[in-house]
Amino acid sequence: QVQLVESGGGLVQAGGSLRLSCAASGIIFNSYTMGWYRQALGKQRELVATIASGGRTNYADSVKGRFTISRDNAENTVYLQMNSLKPEDTAVYYCNAQRHSPPRSDYWGQGIQVTVSS
């Protein structure tokens, strides 16, 4: 059974920092591209950042220079360090695991709330 369990969310003031963690189980972690997505109230889910198994990263323009994604393949965990947070970063953040080579697969965590107050 695949599980992606997010932690580290909460309420923070604008300009502050949070670190999200996502612990994965039930998958061969280093075969997956891991990512963070977010969905604000009334909006579509959007990409925040991804990190491939080899370490290549990709960021949404809105978070470049403020957020850093990293992974620990030994601990089957992906992180999102979020600095200089803005109220517009408020959203439910979802961990995602994607395998692009056969058999293709796509898994999601349950989501965790991040609220940035002004």
N, C-alpha and C positions, 0 to 999 in steps of 0.2 A: 504494500500500500504506500503510495507516494504522499508525503506530507511536506509542505512548506510552511514554516511557522515564523511569523514576523514578530519582532519585539522592538522596543525602544521608542515608540511613538509617545505623543503627549502634547501638552500645551507649553508654548514658549513665546517669549516676547520677540518682537521684530528685532533683527540683528543678532539673535541668539543662535545656538547650535543644537542639533540633535544627531544621534547616530542610530540608524536603523540596522537591525540584524535580521537575517533570514536563515534559519537552520533547515537544511533539506535532509530528508531520509527517503529510502525506497528507490533512489535513482543512483546511477553511476555518475556522481557529481561532475567529475572532470570531463564528461562527454557532453555537457550541457552549456549553452550560453545562458547566463543568469542575467536577470534584469529587474529593474524597478519601474513601475508604472504608477500613475496616480489618477484619481478621478475626483474632481471638485463637484460640489453640489450643483446639479443641473447641467453639468458638462460631460463630454465624452471622456472616456479613459484615454490617457496620453502617455507616451513614452517619457521616462525621466532619464534613464541611463541603462546601458547594457555592458556586460563584460563577457568576452568569449573565453573559451577554455584556456586559450593561450595567453590571455591577458589583454587583448585588444579591447579598448573601451570606446563607447559612443555616448554622447550626451545631447539632450535637448538644448537648443540655443538658450532657453530661458534659465538654465541652471549652470551653464558652462562657467567655470571659474569660482563657483560657490559650492557645488556638490562634487563629491568624489566617490566613485564606486570601486570596490575592491572585493577580492574573494580569497578564501583560505581553503584550498582543496583538501588539505589534511583534516580540516574540521567540518567540511561540507557546509560552509557558511559563506554567505555574501553580505556585504555591508554597504550602507550608503551614509557617508558622512555629509551632513548638511550644515553649511555655515552661512552666515549673513542671511538668515531666513527672513522672508517677506510675507506679509499677510496673504499675498496671492499664491504662496506655496501651500496654503491650507487645503487639505484634501485627504482622502483615504489613499494610502500608499499600498500597492500590491507587489509582492514578490512573484517573479515569473521564471520558469525554467523551460528552455526550448532546446530540443535536439533537432538539428537540421538534416543529419544524415539518417538513412533508414535504420530502424523504424522511426519516422518522425513522431515527435510527441511534444506536448505543450501542457504545462501544469501551472496552476495559480495558487497562491496563498489566500487566506481568508481576508486579508487587508487589515491595516492598522491606521488609526486616525492620527493625523498631525494637524495641529491648530496653531497658527501664528497670530498673536494679538498685536494690534498696532499701538 
